[in-house]
Amino acid sequence: MRVAIGDSRNLLKRGIGGSEYVYEKQVDSIKLGHLVVTKFRIQIGAMNYGFKIRAIIGTDFFLDSQAIIDMKEMRIY
C-alpha cells in the first residue's frame, strides 16, 4: 500500500459506541484477496473496543470493488 503525500486529515467520528478521532488518508490502492480498489480513502484509529480487531471493512470498499458477498457460504467473490 503506497500512501499519497499531503492528502490527510484528522476527523472526529461518532457512532453507537461513542466517538473517537481517526486519521484519514488516500492510498494509491487497497487489496482484499482478488478485489482491488484504487485511489481509496482509509481511516486509521485506535480501535480499543475490548477485543482483538485488525480492521473494519466498510461497504464503500465492497461497492467500489463490485464484490459479491455470499453470506450462506461465507465467501466474497
N, C-alpha and C positions, 0 to 999 in steps of 0.2 A: 504494500500500500504506500503510494507516494502522496505527500501532502502538499497542497498548493500554498505558496508563501503569501502572507499578507491578507488572507481571507478568513479571519477567525473573529469570534466574539464570545463574550460570556453572557449567559442568559439565566434568568430565574424561571424554572419550570414548576408548575403546580399540578397536583393530581390528587387522587384518592388518599394516598399515603402522606400527603403534606407537600412541602416544597423543597427544592434543592437547586443549587447552582450547577450548571453544566457549561462545558467549553464546546463550542460548535465550530466545525472546520469542514471545508470542502476537500474531499480526496479525489485523486485522479480516477480511481476505480476501487470497487469493493467486490469480493467474490465469495460466494457460498456454494460449494460444490461446483456444478457446471454453470450456475447462474452468475452473471457479471453485470454490474451497473457502473457506468462511467459518470464522472463529474457528480458525485453523490455527497450530500451533506451528512456528517456524522456528529453525534453529541457524546461527549465523554464526561462522566460524572463519577462520584464516589461509590454509588450503589451499595450502601451499607443497610441492607434490608433484613439482616439477621439470619441469612442463609447464603450459601455459596452460589454466585451467579457470575458468568463471564460477560454476557451481553444480552441485550434485548433487541430483537429484530422486529422492526415495525412494518406495518402494511405498506408504507411508502416504498420500501425495498422490494417487497413481493409484487406490488403493482408495476414498478419501473422495470423489473426483470421479467414480467409476464409469467410468473411462476404459477404452477398448478399445485394446489395442496390437497392431497388425498388423506383425509382425516381417518378413514377406516383403516387404511394400510399404514398410516403414519409416515408418509413419504412426500417429498417435494420433487416435482418434475419441472 
